[in-house]
Amino acid sequence: MSVRYADDRYPGGDLSAGIESYHAFSFGEFYDPDNLRFGAVIACNEERLAPGAGFGEHPHSHTEIVTWVVEGELTHRDSAGNATLVRPGDVQRLSAGGGVRHVERNDSGQPLVFVQMWLAPLTPGGAPRYEIVHGIADSTPYALPEAGAMLHVRRLHGGERAAVPDAAYAYLHVARGLVVLAGVELGPGDSARITDSASLELTADEPSEVLIWELGPNDRP
């Protein structure tokens, strides 16, 4: 198990434009050949947008993009005609396929915090696809077969335990709260990369929200 703490992430964004970003993997100008991906996961970005701030229309291709809102409300529009609001508890997935453009903004009057995770598809290309699941229930897995992956969202009360899926690779990100995994304390923005996970449990020290990717053996770390 390799633990990466929030303070180890690459800072990015544009503070003058109300955008604050933190990257867990090599991203943009931050390049580390030893930190390009883990399994299918190639990016895990925490984005903080001030009211009225956002990312103008920009392209993506050959990427599975999954977004989880921690606080606030995200406005999404894309070139395939999708226009939605993403709120806490919603899972949003954009399969970029051969190419798609989208806009992400905070059009509300409150700060917005979201985690966006990019995964490499098993087969690149194809038509773009979009899906949003509103209010996904705790411990309900969200399948992403295009990347051979499964997302587990756990909302835990203080003292509650949760199993880490047994998998070739598992990627865990703490969205909020404080948990203990294999004796290691993890807080907001901290993550763990686990190879050949088996019989692992995490315990919440306080109300917590944790995102866990169960990743298949066909992906390389």
PAPAKOL-75879 format. One record per residue (C-alpha): residue number from 1; x, y, z. Coordinates in Angstrom, 1 decimal. Layout:
<site i="NUM" X="X" Y="Y" Z="Z"/>
...
//
This chain:
<site i="1" X="0.0" Y="0.0" Z="0.0"/>
<site i="2" X="1.3" Y="3.4" Z="-1.0"/>
<site i="3" X="-0.1" Y="6.4" Z="0.8"/>
<site i="4" X="-0.2" Y="9.9" Z="-0.9"/>
<site i="5" X="-1.1" Y="12.8" Z="1.4"/>
<site i="6" X="-3.0" Y="15.9" Z="0.3"/>
<site i="7" X="0.0" Y="18.1" Z="0.8"/>
<site i="8" X="2.0" Y="16.0" Z="-1.7"/>
<site i="9" X="-0.4" Y="16.8" Z="-4.6"/>
<site i="10" X="0.6" Y="19.2" Z="-7.4"/>
<site i="11" X="-1.1" Y="22.6" Z="-7.0"/>
<site i="12" X="-2.7" Y="24.1" Z="-10.1"/>
<site i="13" X="-5.5" Y="26.3" Z="-11.3"/>
<site i="14" X="-5.7" Y="30.0" Z="-11.5"/>
<site i="15" X="-6.4" Y="31.8" Z="-8.2"/>
<site i="16" X="-7.0" Y="35.1" Z="-10.0"/>
<site i="17" X="-9.8" Y="33.4" Z="-11.9"/>
<site i="18" X="-11.2" Y="31.7" Z="-8.8"/>
<site i="19" X="-9.9" Y="28.2" Z="-9.7"/>
<site i="20" X="-7.8" Y="26.2" Z="-7.2"/>
<site i="21" X="-6.7" Y="22.7" Z="-8.3"/>
<site i="22" X="-4.8" Y="19.8" Z="-6.7"/>
<site i="23" X="-3.6" Y="16.9" Z="-8.8"/>
<site i="24" X="-2.7" Y="13.4" Z="-7.4"/>
<site i="25" X="-1.1" Y="12.3" Z="-10.6"/>
<site i="26" X="1.1" Y="14.0" Z="-13.3"/>
<site i="27" X="-1.1" Y="16.6" Z="-14.9"/>
<site i="28" X="-0.5" Y="19.4" Z="-17.3"/>
<site i="29" X="2.8" Y="21.1" Z="-16.5"/>
<site i="30" X="3.5" Y="18.7" Z="-13.6"/>
<site i="31" X="5.2" Y="15.7" Z="-15.1"/>
<site i="32" X="6.6" Y="12.8" Z="-13.0"/>
<site i="33" X="7.3" Y="9.6" Z="-15.0"/>
<site i="34" X="6.9" Y="7.6" Z="-11.8"/>
<site i="35" X="3.4" Y="9.0" Z="-11.2"/>
<site i="36" X="1.5" Y="8.7" Z="-14.4"/>
<site i="37" X="-1.3" Y="6.3" Z="-13.4"/>
<site i="38" X="-2.4" Y="3.5" Z="-11.1"/>
<site i="39" X="-4.3" Y="0.8" Z="-12.8"/>
<site i="40" X="-6.8" Y="2.5" Z="-15.0"/>
<site i="41" X="-6.7" Y="5.7" Z="-13.0"/>
<site i="42" X="-4.8" Y="8.5" Z="-14.7"/>
<site i="43" X="-6.0" Y="11.5" Z="-12.8"/>
<site i="44" X="-7.6" Y="12.4" Z="-9.6"/>
<site i="45" X="-8.1" Y="16.2" Z="-9.4"/>
<site i="46" X="-9.7" Y="18.2" Z="-6.6"/>
<site i="47" X="-11.2" Y="21.4" Z="-8.0"/>
<site i="48" X="-12.3" Y="24.4" Z="-6.0"/>
<site i="49" X="-14.3" Y="27.0" Z="-7.9"/>
<site i="50" X="-15.4" Y="30.3" Z="-6.5"/>
<site i="51" X="-18.9" Y="31.5" Z="-7.4"/>
<site i="52" X="-19.0" Y="32.4" Z="-11.1"/>
<site i="53" X="-15.7" Y="30.6" Z="-11.9"/>
<site i="54" X="-15.2" Y="27.7" Z="-14.2"/>
<site i="55" X="-13.6" Y="26.0" Z="-17.1"/>
<site i="56" X="-14.6" Y="27.2" Z="-20.5"/>
<site i="57" X="-15.3" Y="24.8" Z="-23.4"/>
<site i="58" X="-12.4" Y="22.4" Z="-23.8"/>
<site i="59" X="-11.9" Y="19.0" Z="-25.5"/>
<site i="60" X="-11.4" Y="15.5" Z="-24.2"/>
<site i="61" X="-10.9" Y="12.2" Z="-26.0"/>
<site i="62" X="-10.2" Y="8.5" Z="-25.1"/>
<site i="63" X="-10.9" Y="9.1" Z="-21.4"/>
<site i="64" X="-13.6" Y="8.1" Z="-18.9"/>
<site i="65" X="-14.3" Y="11.1" Z="-16.7"/>
<site i="66" X="-16.1" Y="10.6" Z="-13.4"/>
<site i="67" X="-17.1" Y="13.5" Z="-11.2"/>
<site i="68" X="-18.1" Y="13.6" Z="-7.5"/>
<site i="69" X="-19.3" Y="16.9" Z="-6.0"/>
<site i="70" X="-18.2" Y="17.3" Z="-2.3"/>
<site i="71" X="-19.8" Y="20.7" Z="-1.8"/>
<site i="72" X="-21.8" Y="23.1" Z="-3.9"/>
<site i="73" X="-23.3" Y="22.6" Z="-7.4"/>
<site i="74" X="-21.6" Y="22.0" Z="-10.7"/>
<site i="75" X="-23.0" Y="23.1" Z="-14.0"/>
<site i="76" X="-22.1" Y="20.8" Z="-16.9"/>
<site i="77" X="-22.7" Y="21.3" Z="-20.7"/>
<site i="78" X="-21.2" Y="19.4" Z="-23.5"/>
<site i="79" X="-21.1" Y="19.3" Z="-27.3"/>
<site i="80" X="-23.3" Y="16.1" Z="-27.3"/>
<site i="81" X="-26.2" Y="18.3" Z="-26.0"/>
<site i="82" X="-26.1" Y="17.3" Z="-22.3"/>
<site i="83" X="-26.8" Y="20.0" Z="-19.8"/>
<site i="84" X="-27.1" Y="19.1" Z="-16.1"/>
<site i="85" X="-26.5" Y="20.2" Z="-12.6"/>
<site i="86" X="-24.3" Y="17.9" Z="-10.5"/>
<site i="87" X="-24.9" Y="18.0" Z="-6.7"/>
<site i="88" X="-23.4" Y="16.2" Z="-3.7"/>
<site i="89" X="-24.4" Y="12.5" Z="-3.8"/>
<site i="90" X="-24.6" Y="12.4" Z="-7.6"/>
<site i="91" X="-22.2" Y="10.4" Z="-9.8"/>
<site i="92" X="-21.5" Y="12.0" Z="-13.2"/>
<site i="93" X="-19.8" Y="10.1" Z="-15.9"/>
<site i="94" X="-18.6" Y="11.4" Z="-19.3"/>
<site i="95" X="-17.1" Y="8.9" Z="-21.7"/>
<site i="96" X="-15.2" Y="11.1" Z="-24.1"/>
<site i="97" X="-15.0" Y="8.5" Z="-26.8"/>
<site i="98" X="-13.4" Y="9.8" Z="-30.0"/>
<site i="99" X="-13.9" Y="13.4" Z="-28.9"/>
<site i="100" X="-16.2" Y="15.7" Z="-27.0"/>
<site i="101" X="-16.1" Y="19.2" Z="-25.7"/>
<site i="102" X="-17.6" Y="20.4" Z="-22.4"/>
<site i="103" X="-18.0" Y="23.3" Z="-20.0"/>
<site i="104" X="-17.8" Y="23.1" Z="-16.2"/>
<site i="105" X="-18.8" Y="26.0" Z="-14.1"/>
<site i="106" X="-19.9" Y="27.2" Z="-10.7"/>
<site i="107" X="-23.0" Y="29.2" Z="-11.5"/>
<site i="108" X="-24.3" Y="29.2" Z="-8.0"/>
<site i="109" X="-23.5" Y="31.8" Z="-5.3"/>
<site i="110" X="-21.7" Y="29.3" Z="-3.1"/>
<site i="111" X="-18.2" Y="27.8" Z="-3.3"/>
<site i="112" X="-17.9" Y="24.5" Z="-5.3"/>
<site i="113" X="-15.6" Y="21.6" Z="-4.4"/>
<site i="114" X="-15.5" Y="18.5" Z="-6.6"/>
<site i="115" X="-13.3" Y="15.5" Z="-7.2"/>
<site i="116" X="-12.8" Y="14.5" Z="-10.9"/>
<site i="117" X="-11.2" Y="11.2" Z="-11.7"/>
<site i="118" X="-10.0" Y="10.2" Z="-15.2"/>
<site i="119" X="-9.7" Y="6.5" Z="-16.2"/>
<site i="120" X="-8.2" Y="5.0" Z="-19.3"/>
<site i="121" X="-10.7" Y="3.0" Z="-21.4"/>
<site i="122" X="-9.9" Y="-0.6" Z="-22.3"/>
<site i="123" X="-10.8" Y="0.3" Z="-25.9"/>
<site i="124" X="-10.3" Y="3.9" Z="-27.0"/>
<site i="125" X="-12.6" Y="5.7" Z="-29.4"/>
<site i="126" X="-16.3" Y="5.3" Z="-30.1"/>
<site i="127" X="-19.1" Y="7.7" Z="-29.6"/>
<site i="128" X="-19.2" Y="10.0" Z="-26.5"/>
<site i="129" X="-21.6" Y="8.9" Z="-23.8"/>
<site i="130" X="-23.0" Y="10.7" Z="-20.7"/>
<site i="131" X="-24.7" Y="9.5" Z="-17.6"/>
<site i="132" X="-25.6" Y="11.0" Z="-14.2"/>
<site i="133" X="-26.9" Y="9.0" Z="-11.2"/>
<site i="134" X="-28.7" Y="11.3" Z="-8.8"/>
<site i="135" X="-28.3" Y="10.5" Z="-5.1"/>
<site i="136" X="-26.5" Y="7.2" Z="-5.3"/>
<site i="137" X="-27.0" Y="5.2" Z="-2.1"/>
<site i="138" X="-24.2" Y="4.4" Z="0.3"/>
<site i="139" X="-22.2" Y="1.3" Z="-0.7"/>
<site i="140" X="-24.0" Y="1.0" Z="-4.0"/>
<site i="141" X="-21.2" Y="0.2" Z="-6.6"/>
<site i="142" X="-21.1" Y="2.1" Z="-9.8"/>
<site i="143" X="-19.8" Y="0.0" Z="-12.7"/>
<site i="144" X="-17.5" Y="1.5" Z="-15.3"/>
<site i="145" X="-17.0" Y="-1.5" Z="-17.7"/>
<site i="146" X="-15.4" Y="0.7" Z="-20.3"/>
<site i="147" X="-12.4" Y="0.9" Z="-17.9"/>
<site i="148" X="-12.8" Y="-2.4" Z="-16.2"/>
<site i="149" X="-13.5" Y="-0.6" Z="-13.0"/>
<site i="150" X="-16.1" Y="-0.2" Z="-10.2"/>
<site i="151" X="-16.5" Y="2.8" Z="-8.0"/>
<site i="152" X="-17.6" Y="2.3" Z="-4.4"/>
<site i="153" X="-18.9" Y="5.4" Z="-2.5"/>
<site i="154" X="-18.8" Y="5.0" Z="1.3"/>
<site i="155" X="-20.4" Y="7.5" Z="3.7"/>
<site i="156" X="-19.4" Y="6.4" Z="7.2"/>
<site i="157" X="-20.5" Y="7.4" Z="10.7"/>
<site i="158" X="-17.8" Y="7.8" Z="13.3"/>
<site i="159" X="-16.7" Y="4.3" Z="14.4"/>
<site i="160" X="-18.2" Y="2.6" Z="11.4"/>
<site i="161" X="-16.1" Y="0.2" Z="9.4"/>
<site i="162" X="-16.1" Y="-0.6" Z="5.6"/>
<site i="163" X="-14.3" Y="-3.2" Z="3.6"/>
<site i="164" X="-11.9" Y="-2.3" Z="0.8"/>
<site i="165" X="-12.8" Y="-4.5" Z="-2.2"/>
<site i="166" X="-10.4" Y="-7.4" Z="-2.8"/>
<site i="167" X="-8.9" Y="-6.5" Z="-6.2"/>
<site i="168" X="-5.8" Y="-6.5" Z="-8.3"/>
<site i="169" X="-5.6" Y="-2.8" Z="-7.7"/>
<site i="170" X="-7.7" Y="-0.5" Z="-5.4"/>
<site i="171" X="-7.4" Y="3.3" Z="-5.4"/>
<site i="172" X="-8.9" Y="5.1" Z="-2.3"/>
<site i="173" X="-9.5" Y="8.8" Z="-2.0"/>
<site i="174" X="-10.9" Y="10.5" Z="1.1"/>
<site i="175" X="-13.3" Y="13.3" Z="0.1"/>
<site i="176" X="-14.2" Y="14.4" Z="3.6"/>
<site i="177" X="-13.7" Y="13.3" Z="7.2"/>
<site i="178" X="-11.0" Y="11.1" Z="8.9"/>
<site i="179" X="-10.4" Y="7.4" Z="8.4"/>
<site i="180" X="-7.9" Y="4.8" Z="9.4"/>
<site i="181" X="-6.6" Y="2.2" Z="6.9"/>
<site i="182" X="-4.1" Y="-0.4" Z="8.0"/>
<site i="183" X="-3.1" Y="1.7" Z="10.9"/>
<site i="184" X="-2.6" Y="4.8" Z="8.8"/>
<site i="185" X="-4.8" Y="7.9" Z="9.4"/>
<site i="186" X="-6.1" Y="9.6" Z="6.2"/>
<site i="187" X="-7.9" Y="12.9" Z="6.0"/>
<site i="188" X="-9.4" Y="15.0" Z="3.2"/>
<site i="189" X="-7.4" Y="14.8" Z="0.0"/>
<site i="190" X="-5.3" Y="11.8" Z="1.2"/>
<site i="191" X="-5.3" Y="8.7" Z="-0.9"/>
<site i="192" X="-4.0" Y="5.1" Z="-0.9"/>
<site i="193" X="-2.9" Y="2.9" Z="-3.8"/>
<site i="194" X="-3.3" Y="-0.7" Z="-3.0"/>
<site i="195" X="-2.0" Y="-3.7" Z="-5.0"/>
<site i="196" X="-3.6" Y="-7.1" Z="-4.5"/>
<site i="197" X="-5.9" Y="-5.9" Z="-1.7"/>
<site i="198" X="-7.3" Y="-8.6" Z="0.4"/>
<site i="199" X="-9.3" Y="-8.4" Z="3.7"/>
<site i="200" X="-8.6" Y="-4.7" Z="4.2"/>
<site i="201" X="-10.9" Y="-2.6" Z="6.3"/>
<site i="202" X="-11.1" Y="1.1" Z="7.0"/>
<site i="203" X="-12.6" Y="2.7" Z="10.1"/>
<site i="204" X="-14.0" Y="6.2" Z="10.3"/>
<site i="205" X="-12.9" Y="8.4" Z="13.2"/>
<site i="206" X="-15.6" Y="10.9" Z="12.3"/>
<site i="207" X="-18.3" Y="11.2" Z="9.7"/>
<site i="208" X="-16.5" Y="10.5" Z="6.4"/>
<site i="209" X="-16.9" Y="10.2" Z="2.7"/>
<site i="210" X="-14.6" Y="7.9" Z="0.8"/>
<site i="211" X="-14.3" Y="7.0" Z="-2.9"/>
<site i="212" X="-12.8" Y="3.6" Z="-3.7"/>
<site i="213" X="-12.0" Y="2.4" Z="-7.2"/>
<site i="214" X="-11.9" Y="-1.4" Z="-7.6"/>
<site i="215" X="-9.6" Y="-1.9" Z="-10.6"/>
<site i="216" X="-9.2" Y="-5.0" Z="-12.8"/>
<site i="217" X="-6.0" Y="-7.0" Z="-13.5"/>
<site i="218" X="-5.8" Y="-5.9" Z="-17.1"/>
<site i="219" X="-4.6" Y="-2.5" Z="-16.0"/>
<site i="220" X="-1.0" Y="-1.7" Z="-15.2"/>
<site i="221" X="0.1" Y="0.4" Z="-12.2"/>
//
